[in-house]
């Protein structure tokens, strides 16, 4: 997995993390409140940390973009 896919997935995980945080704050309002947004937030944060670590390894090894 290269830089482009890692950056794309990191952006997607960041967006999901922000969406889950916003929806967690609105818990109990609307039909989307049935989803466990706190678990979605934890999963997105773990994926984001893993991707940042992967990009750090790519940067250290000098992989081209």
N, C-alpha and C positions, 0 to 999 in steps of 0.2 A: 504494500500500500504506500503510495507516494504522498507528496505534499498536497496536491490538489484535492484528493479524496479525503485526506485527513482534515484539511481546512474546511471542506464542505461539511463533513460530519461534525466537526467541532462547532461550526455555526448553527447547524441543526440542533445539536444538543444544548447549545446556549439558548436558542429560541424556545425549545421545549422546557428548559429550566425556568425561563422567565414566564412562560405561559402557565406552568404548573404553580409557580409562586403567586401569580395573579389570581388563578382560580382557587387556590387554597385560601386566599384572603376573602374570597366571595363564597365560601362554603355555606351551603344551605340556601343559596339563591339560584333558582332555575334547575333544569333537569340535568345539567352537567355536574351537579354537586354529588352525584352518586359515585363518581370515579374516585378512587383513593389518590388524590393529587399529591399527598405527601410521599407516597411510594414512587410515583412518577418522578417527583422532584429528586428523590434520593438516587434513583436509577440514572437520571439524566446527569446528575453531578458526578456519579462514578464513571460514566462513559466519558464525560468531558475531561476528568482528571486523567483517565487512561489515554485519551487522545493527545492531551498536552504532553504527557510523558513520551508518547510515541513520536511526536513532533520534535521533542527535545533530543531524542536519540537520532532522528534524521538530521537535525541541525549539527549535532556533534560529529556524525559520520560524514557530513558534507555531501549529502545526496542532492542532486540537482532538482530544480523545480520542474 
